[in-house]
Amino acid sequence: MSPRAAWRLESIGFTRVYDYVAGKADWGSFGLPLEGQRDSGTRVGAHLQTDVPTCTLEESLRDVCERVRAAGADTCFVVNEQRIVLGRLGRAALARGDDATVEEAMTAGPSTVRPSLDLAAAIERICAWLDTWRQESDHGPWWPQWITRGELHTRRPTQPGPLRPSWCYGTPGLARAQQLAGIATGDTARQRMAEHALAACLSDPAQLSRITDTSLCHGWAGLFQTAWRAARDARTPAISNGIPHLADQLIARGCPGSGDGFGFLEGDAGLALTLHADQLNDVGGAAFAARSALHCDGDCGRTIMVSPGNSGSPGLPSAW
């Protein structure tokens, strides 16, 4: 508050009044509470996930990888003693797991914002970046899987067309994010564009043929979950039309051991949760129950039954 306001509060009986000399902008940049029409709830800081893995420059990459995997995460932020972000370890770096230091393996200088940034402005900033890299094709809009330093300078991707339609790096995940952005900001044009991109992706056999596993991260489970949730919020039934085929593919391939270990994103745990989600049962109805019982022999048949097993957990089959 201003010095004049502070003195006025003292004059009417408030005895603990302070003048924060650095000002409101400084206060908000540290994530401290704000009030009024643009209170803390309208700022980025109120919507951050703060319990993310962190590490320091000098740490061993191997040690950090073990810690990040134990936390169930797929990225780690590199900070100094003052908790300033210096870099990031993404999936490629964490997959190495060698004896390099964090400083040698990290991507330096990731873009950051202050906690006081208006949430709508942050959404617009991300969407503007995605607009820059959106490509058009006969099968709808798509985005590059990643951007190299050279592509950043030329502003042109070298990727010739859409790759794997995954939740993590592909069109479905980016389309769903932009659909939600459009809904949150009232931008119906963006919502329609995103829904068109996802519906076109789901109707393209060439893109769907690139899915080679059942995982939540980049397989049939993740694609089904993304599409089902997007269809629930969509303005048209276009996305819903592709969901029965996704359910069929997921059911046909959802056997114990088809995941990469027991993990959530790439392993059997995420697959099992998807197979026993209410939305998957809703898609197939009685036909799904019949296919679940008859499709596979042995453990596979028990895996995709939507009924309590012998595991002691309601809704989870004994095969898992």
Buried (B, 14 or more C-beta within 10 A) or exposed (E): EEEEEBEEBEEEEEEEEEEEEEEEEEBBBEBBEBEEEEEBEBBBBBEEEEEEBBBBBEBBBEEBBEBBBEEEBBBBBBBEEEEEBBBBBBEEBBEBBEEBBBBEBBEEEBEEBBBBBEBBEBBBEEBEEBEEBBBEEEBBBBBBBEBEEEBEEEEEBEBEEBBBBBBBBBBBBBBBBBBBBBBEBEBEEBBBBBBBBBBBBBBBEEBBEBBEBBBBBBBBBBBBBBBBBBBEBBEEEBBBEBBEBBBBBBBBBBBBEBBBEEBBBBBBBBBBBBBBBEBBBEBBEEEBBEBBBEBBEEBBBBBBBBEBBEEEEEBBBBBB
